[in-house]
Every structure is written in C-alpha cells, then in structure tokens.
Amino acid sequence: MDNNEVFITVHKLIQEAAMFGFEDNEDNKDWIDCCLNIANSVLDYQYDTREDFDAFSLYLPHILKIAEHAEKFSDDDATQAKRSRIIHEVGRGLSN
C-alpha cells in the first residue's frame, strides 16, 4: 500500500444512520451509480502481487456493500450490469 493512501473506518452505527431514509431518496440511483463506477475502477487491475491482493482485501467489504445496495435499490439494466461485473471481478480476485 502506498504511503499516500488513506483509509477511513466508519463505525457501523454511523453507517446505519447515514443509510436512514435512503430507500425514500429519489437520488439514490445516482448515488449507487457513482459508487458502482468507483468500485469498477478500483477492480481494474491484476492481483499479481501481495500488495495488490492486500489492497483488494481492504476494498472488498465496501465493494460487496455497494453491490448489495445496487441490487436492493435499483433495477435498472445498466446498473445491474455494473453490479454483475463487480461480482465477477470479486470472484476473480478471490480465486487468485
């Protein structure tokens, strides 16, 4: 991991509070789409080194949560295609 990278942890209670009312928000599709784009860009590398896999391991819980929200809050075909790619890349990363 590069010394310039910073990771933030957020307490589970804060995460739940941030999600409160998310289902009722009409802008949630845009938010999910943005998160899916970020997750897709994070997964655009090979897992050839230990450092790559360590980075992948740090991103994994967040990426899985994004995929979960995409399934739950959006049934748009384009969104689900991005979600499918993320799940495929996660499987590929875990199989290496």
Steps between C-alpha positions, in 0.01 A plus 500: 500500500630842404575739789281760329189283532266569789227269620218610721297271720147595593321350797210272403250722687609801294466295182145403596410860586632614161278241330187611689242607245717391207217294355279808482758719329436545128868577440615162627541361147753773419684430824507125436615557142785719624604236754485227235724703270754545778488130592545404135805724467653358818468148361677582172836347587668163524552329833852381426674629810436477871456879512227482236318228691535693828341804334227279356434358848457850641256598227305173506248570782416839350462362149270224624285757682475709182389191307242423771354852481496492121295182508264634765438855377529491122359269237639694204672270246813714475535510877457126528759445224754701702403304811552172313845609387597587857385162629692327219818697578467425873479129418804529276692682770413242763597211273855630451 
